[in-house]
Amino acid sequence: MEYVYAAMLLHSAETEIDDKAVTAVLKAAGVDADSARVKALVASLGGVNIAEAM
């Protein structure tokens, strides 16, 4: 869930959701980010309107 929370935080801050940003948020929260999971998350959110989905 931490990965999804990171994406939601970036969205609420109106920041682009990319590998670097997600990894930075996770590291700031003390999570050891798995680059494969980060890439999968970013790829899966590519065409999603997060505001609509929420």
C-alpha positions as CSV (number, residue, x, y, z in Angstrom):
1,M,0.0,0.0,0.0
2,E,2.9,2.4,0.6
3,Y,3.4,2.6,-3.2
4,V,-0.2,3.7,-3.8
5,Y,0.0,6.1,-0.9
6,A,3.1,7.7,-2.4
7,A,1.3,8.1,-5.7
8,M,-1.7,9.7,-4.0
9,L,0.5,12.1,-2.1
10,L,2.2,13.1,-5.3
11,H,-1.1,13.6,-6.9
12,S,-2.5,15.7,-4.1
13,A,0.7,17.9,-4.3
14,E,0.1,18.3,-8.0
15,T,3.5,16.7,-8.7
16,E,4.2,14.4,-11.7
17,I,4.0,10.7,-10.7
18,D,7.2,9.2,-12.0
19,D,9.8,6.7,-10.8
20,K,12.1,9.3,-9.2
21,A,9.3,11.1,-7.3
22,V,7.7,7.9,-6.0
23,T,11.0,6.5,-4.9
24,A,11.8,9.8,-3.1
25,V,8.5,9.8,-1.2
26,L,9.0,6.2,-0.2
27,K,12.6,6.8,1.0
28,A,11.4,9.9,2.9
29,A,8.9,7.6,4.7
30,G,11.6,5.1,5.5
31,V,10.6,2.5,3.0
32,D,13.2,0.6,1.0
33,A,11.7,1.1,-2.5
34,D,11.7,-1.9,-4.9
35,S,12.4,-0.4,-8.3
36,A,10.4,-3.0,-10.1
37,R,7.3,-2.2,-8.0
38,V,7.8,1.5,-8.5
39,K,8.0,1.0,-12.3
40,A,4.9,-1.2,-12.3
41,L,3.0,1.4,-10.3
42,V,4.0,4.3,-12.6
43,A,3.2,2.3,-15.7
44,S,-0.2,1.2,-14.4
45,L,-1.2,4.8,-13.5
46,G,0.0,6.1,-16.9
47,G,-3.5,6.6,-18.4
48,V,-5.5,6.9,-15.2
49,N,-7.2,10.1,-14.2
50,I,-6.6,9.8,-10.4
51,A,-9.1,12.5,-9.5
52,E,-11.8,10.6,-11.3
53,A,-10.8,7.3,-9.9
54,M,-11.0,8.6,-6.3
